[in-house]
């Protein structure tokens, strides 16, 4: 039951993008098409879960015993950068079309603050390895839900007759704000 609550809380109540405002760059940048958003969600989910697990183990079994907890941030960044390179190599071989569709945003996962933020949050909340993994997976699902929902809305906006000054970024930001307000409605669940 504890893990279900972690997932529900991560996806709806404290959504990493809409409530904690981490991962805004890919949220705005990759949300033009649902197909691209789904691919980005898969890549980010893989990186977030794997990064959280590896950074947790490195922090718990290397940094703490050596007394160098202060090196947490730089260590986590290096681990995340290596994982993103791994994802990039795998996507290039497995799905070249998805690799091209994600374009510049794939290497930008390295600097996606949601990935680093979740790794740090999992350590700061004194979760064990399983809780950290579930926390990372739930937040990745929340990121994907927000990203794919936003992409679907943006695709529909392209079909509407929106006043010229409001097209593009202005209407996208207004919709993102409305989506964040909608997710605030879940705040009493957990």
N, C-alpha and C positions, 0 to 999 in steps of 0.2 A: 504494500500500500504506500510505503514511503517513496518508492521509486515512481509510482504513478503520480503522486503529488508533485514530485520534482519535475516531471515532464509537463504536467498541466500548468504548473506555475511558470516554467521556462517558456512554454509555447505561447500562452495567452496572457498571464498576469504581468510578468516582468519580461516581456518580449525584448530581445537584445537590440533590435532596431528601433521599435516604436516606443519603448518605455525607457531604455537605457541609452539610446542614441549612439550605439556602437555599430559599425559596419554601414554607415550612411553612404560612403563612396560607391560600393557596388549596388547598393539599394537604388540610388538615383541613376548610376551609369549603365547598368546592365538590364534595367527594367523596361526596355522598349518593346521587347518581344517575349512572350511566354516561353517559347522554346529555348531561347538563350538563358532565361531566368532559371529554368529547370536544370540546365547544364551547370550553371553557376552554383545552384543550390547543391547539386551532387558533389561538385569539387570542394565547395566550402565545408560541407558536412564531413567529407572524408578528412580534410585538413584539420577541422576543429576537433573532431573526436580523437584522431590520432595524435594531434599536437597536445591535447589536454592529457591524454594517457602518458605520453612520453615525458612531457614537462613535469607531470606529477611525480613520476618515478625518478627522474633526474633530481628534482628538488628534494624529494624525501630520502633517497638513497645515496645521493652524492653531495649536494650543496649543504644540507643540514648537518650530516656527519662531519664534513670538513669545516663547518663553521663559516661558510661563505655565502650565506643567504642573500647578501647584498648584491651578488652577481646574478640574481634571479632574472631580471629583465633582459639583460644582454644574452644570457644563456637561452632563455625562451625565444628570443628573436632569431638566434642562430638555428635553433631546432625547427622553428616554423619556416624559415627560409629554405632549409634543406628539404622539408616535406613538400613545399610548393614546387620545388624543382622536380621532385619525384612525381607529383601529380602531372606536371607539365609534360614530362617524358612519357608517362603512361597514356595521357590523352592524345599526344601526338601520334603514338603508335596505334592505339585502339580506335580513336574517333577523330580523324583529321578534320572533319567538318565542324565538330564541336570545338576543337582546338582553334580553328580559324574564327568561328563565331564568337568565342570568348575574347579573342584578340588580346589587347593590352590589359584587359581586366584579370586575366589569369595570373600574370606575374604580380599584379597588384594585391592578390590575396596575401602576399608576403607582408604587405603594409596594412592589411585590413585589421583595424583595431579590434574588431569582434573576436578574431582568432586569439590575439594576445590577451585581450581583456578577459575572455573566458578562462584561459589558462591561469591567469593571475587570480581571478575570482574563485576558481576551484581550490586553489592553494590557500587563499585568504579565509575561505569559509570553513577551513579545517575538515573538509570532506575526505572520506576514504577513497580508495581507487575506484570502486564500483559506483559510489555516489558521484564522483567526479565525471566518470564516463557517462552516466545517465544524465547528469547536468549538462554536459557538453552536447550529447545527442539531442536532448530536449531543446536546448538553445539553437542548435543547428536546424531542427524542425521549425522552430519559431521564426528563424531567419528566412528559411525557405518559404514558409507560409506567407510572411509579409512580402517577400520579394515576388513570388508568383502572383499573389493577389494584386499587388501594385502593378505588375506587368499587364495583367488582364484588364485592369481599369485603364491603363495608359493605351492599350490597343483599342479599347472602345472609345476613348477620347479622340483618337485619330479619325474616327468616323463621324464625329460631331462637328457642327459649325461653331467653333469657338472663336470669339473675337481675336483678331490678329495679335494685339499686345499681350494676350493671355496664353498664347500657344507656347508649347515647349516647357521650359523650366518653370515659369510662373504657375501654370495650372498643375504641373506635377507636384510642386511644393504644397499647393493648397490641398490637393488630394492626399498627399502624404500626411499632412496635418489632420485631415478628417479621418484617415485610417488610424492614426495614433489615438485620436479621440474615441473611435469605435472600440479599439482594444482596451481603452481605459475602463470600459463597461465590464470587463472581466475581473476587475481588481478585487471584488468581494468574494470570488470563488474559493481561493485558497487562503 
